[in-house]
Amino acid sequence: MSLRGRQGWIFDLDGTLALPVHDFDGLREALGLPQGVLILEYLASRPVAEARALGARLEALEAELIAACRPQPGIREALEALRDRGGNLGVVTRNSVANAHLTLAQLGLNDLFAPSAVLGRESAEPKPSPDALQWLQRHWALDADACVMLGDHGLDLAAGRAAGVATVHFTADCPERWPELTDHLLPHWSHLGALL
């Protein structure tokens, strides 16, 4: 799938726009969850009161990590180049919307994203569901073949594949590969121009 001429650019947050700071095994341990489970899916399977309490604790733990967030090398230049080409920029994260906005501010990137284009776990069914990506497509009035999902994890790529958009695996900090879900590999943000 060529990326040339695409107008809708959807990004994961931690590990993609930001250097990775989330220790998901540590989060599971702090929440008292079984190792290996997907946190949001586990919370959704619990009784309402328990899920609410765990969700509040998760929100607080994630908020503590924001101060440690740093931007990926070259990300601002890459985003500005896409914006200057007329691209729409969005974020789809499994974090909360509030924490996503705080993270973008910490990274110095919040001015590049319209607030309505930053979607979190309460905005739609979380990745790997395509719901949030499809919401952005409708919001931008773009077809799937005009959009791209960029992320560092299989959940990002699976959401992109399910939404029918091009998928880019940002591999800088990720040794795993999901070739069946990936259209392009991107080892560093300075290489994005070569894909365009």
C-alpha positions as CSV (number, residue, x, y, z in Angstrom):
1,M,0.0,0.0,0.0
2,S,1.5,3.3,-1.1
3,L,1.5,6.1,1.4
4,R,1.8,8.8,-1.2
5,G,-1.0,11.3,-1.2
6,R,-2.6,10.0,2.0
7,Q,-4.3,12.7,4.1
8,G,-5.3,11.0,7.4
9,W,-2.4,10.1,9.7
10,I,-3.3,8.3,12.9
11,F,-0.7,7.7,15.6
12,D,-0.3,5.6,18.6
13,L,1.1,7.5,21.6
14,D,3.5,5.6,23.9
15,G,6.4,4.0,22.0
16,T,5.4,5.8,18.8
17,L,5.2,9.6,19.4
18,A,6.9,9.2,22.8
19,L,9.8,7.1,23.8
20,P,8.3,4.1,25.6
21,V,7.8,4.5,29.4
22,H,4.9,2.2,30.1
23,D,5.9,-1.0,31.9
24,F,2.8,-3.0,31.3
25,D,3.9,-6.0,33.5
26,G,4.6,-3.4,36.3
27,L,1.1,-1.9,35.7
28,R,-0.5,-5.3,35.9
29,E,1.4,-6.1,39.2
30,A,0.4,-2.7,40.7
31,L,-3.2,-3.3,39.8
32,G,-3.1,-6.9,41.1
33,L,-4.0,-8.3,37.6
34,P,-2.8,-11.7,36.2
35,Q,0.3,-11.3,34.1
36,G,-0.2,-11.5,30.3
37,V,-3.8,-10.2,30.2
38,L,-4.7,-7.1,28.3
39,I,-5.4,-4.5,31.0
40,L,-8.5,-2.8,29.5
41,E,-10.1,-6.1,28.4
42,Y,-9.5,-7.5,31.9
43,L,-11.1,-4.5,33.5
44,A,-14.1,-4.8,31.2
45,S,-14.7,-8.4,32.3
46,R,-14.9,-7.4,36.0
47,P,-18.0,-6.4,38.0
48,V,-18.8,-2.7,37.5
49,A,-17.6,-1.4,40.9
50,E,-14.4,-3.4,40.7
51,A,-13.8,-2.2,37.2
52,R,-14.4,1.4,38.2
53,A,-11.9,1.2,41.1
54,L,-9.3,-0.5,39.0
55,G,-9.8,2.1,36.2
56,A,-9.3,5.0,38.6
57,R,-6.1,3.4,39.8
58,L,-4.9,2.8,36.3
59,E,-5.6,6.4,35.4
60,A,-3.5,7.6,38.4
61,L,-0.6,5.2,37.6
62,E,-0.6,6.4,33.9
63,A,-0.6,10.0,35.0
64,E,2.5,9.4,37.2
65,L,4.3,8.3,34.0
66,I,3.7,11.4,32.0
67,A,6.5,13.4,33.6
68,A,9.0,10.8,32.3
69,C,7.7,11.1,28.7
70,R,10.1,12.3,26.1
71,P,9.5,12.7,22.3
72,Q,10.8,10.2,19.8
73,P,13.8,11.7,18.0
74,G,12.7,13.4,14.8
75,I,8.9,13.2,15.6
76,R,8.2,16.9,15.6
77,E,9.8,17.4,12.2
78,A,7.9,14.4,10.8
79,L,4.6,15.6,12.1
80,E,5.2,19.1,10.8
81,A,6.1,17.8,7.4
82,L,2.9,15.8,7.2
83,R,0.9,18.8,8.4
84,D,2.6,21.0,5.8
85,R,1.5,18.5,3.1
86,G,-2.1,19.1,4.2
87,G,-2.3,16.0,6.3
88,N,-4.8,15.5,9.1
89,L,-3.1,14.3,12.3
90,G,-4.8,12.2,15.0
91,V,-4.0,10.1,18.0
92,V,-5.6,6.8,19.0
93,T,-4.4,5.5,22.3
94,R,-5.5,3.0,24.9
95,N,-4.8,5.7,27.5
96,S,-7.5,8.1,28.7
97,V,-8.1,11.2,26.6
98,A,-7.1,13.5,29.5
99,N,-3.8,11.7,29.9
100,A,-3.2,11.7,26.2
101,H,-3.6,15.5,26.1
102,L,-1.2,15.8,29.1
103,T,1.3,13.5,27.3
104,L,1.2,15.5,24.1
105,A,1.8,18.7,26.1
106,Q,4.7,17.1,27.9
107,L,6.1,16.1,24.5
108,G,5.6,19.6,23.1
109,L,3.4,18.2,20.3
110,N,-0.1,19.3,21.5
111,D,-0.2,22.2,19.0
112,L,-0.1,19.8,16.1
113,F,-3.3,17.9,17.0
114,A,-6.8,19.2,17.1
115,P,-8.3,18.3,20.5
116,S,-11.2,16.4,18.7
117,A,-8.6,14.2,16.9
118,V,-7.2,12.8,20.2
119,L,-9.1,9.7,21.0
120,G,-8.6,7.5,24.1
121,R,-10.1,4.4,25.7
122,E,-13.4,6.2,26.6
123,S,-13.8,7.6,23.1
124,A,-14.5,4.2,21.4
125,E,-13.8,0.5,21.7
126,P,-10.0,0.4,22.4
127,K,-7.5,-1.0,19.9
128,P,-7.4,-3.6,18.3
129,S,-10.9,-2.5,17.5
130,P,-11.0,-0.2,14.5
131,D,-13.8,2.0,16.0
132,A,-11.6,5.0,16.9
133,L,-9.8,4.9,13.5
134,Q,-13.1,4.8,11.7
135,W,-14.5,7.7,13.8
136,L,-11.5,9.8,12.7
137,Q,-12.1,8.8,9.0
138,R,-15.7,10.0,9.3
139,H,-14.6,13.2,11.2
140,W,-12.1,14.0,8.4
141,A,-14.5,12.8,5.7
142,L,-11.8,10.5,4.3
143,D,-12.0,7.0,2.9
144,A,-9.9,4.2,4.4
145,D,-7.5,4.3,1.5
146,A,-6.6,7.9,2.3
147,C,-5.6,7.0,5.9
148,V,-2.6,5.5,7.7
149,M,-2.2,3.9,11.2
150,L,1.3,4.2,12.7
151,G,2.2,2.4,15.8
152,D,4.8,0.3,17.6
153,H,2.6,-2.7,18.7
154,G,0.5,-5.4,17.1
155,L,-2.7,-3.9,18.7
156,D,-2.1,-0.7,16.6
157,L,-1.5,-2.6,13.4
158,A,-4.5,-4.9,14.0
159,A,-6.7,-1.9,14.4
160,G,-5.3,-0.4,11.2
161,R,-5.8,-3.6,9.3
162,A,-9.4,-4.0,10.6
163,A,-10.1,-0.4,9.5
164,G,-8.8,-1.1,6.1
165,V,-6.1,1.7,6.3
166,A,-2.4,1.4,5.5
167,T,-0.3,0.3,8.5
168,V,3.2,1.4,9.4
169,H,5.1,-0.4,12.2
170,F,7.4,2.0,14.0
171,T,10.2,-0.4,15.0
172,A,12.7,1.8,16.8
173,D,12.1,0.3,20.3
174,C,10.3,-2.9,19.3
175,P,12.0,-6.1,18.5
176,E,8.7,-7.9,17.7
177,R,7.3,-8.0,14.2
178,W,3.8,-8.6,12.9
179,P,4.3,-9.0,9.1
180,E,0.7,-10.1,8.4
181,L,-0.5,-6.8,9.8
182,T,2.2,-4.5,8.5
183,D,2.4,-2.7,5.2
184,H,5.6,-0.7,6.0
185,L,8.4,-0.8,8.6
186,L,9.7,2.5,9.9
187,P,12.9,2.4,12.0
188,H,13.2,6.1,12.7
189,W,11.0,9.1,12.1
190,S,13.6,10.7,9.9
191,H,13.0,7.9,7.4
192,L,9.3,8.8,6.9
193,G,10.0,11.0,3.9
194,A,11.4,8.0,2.0
195,L,8.0,6.2,2.4
196,L,6.1,9.2,1.0
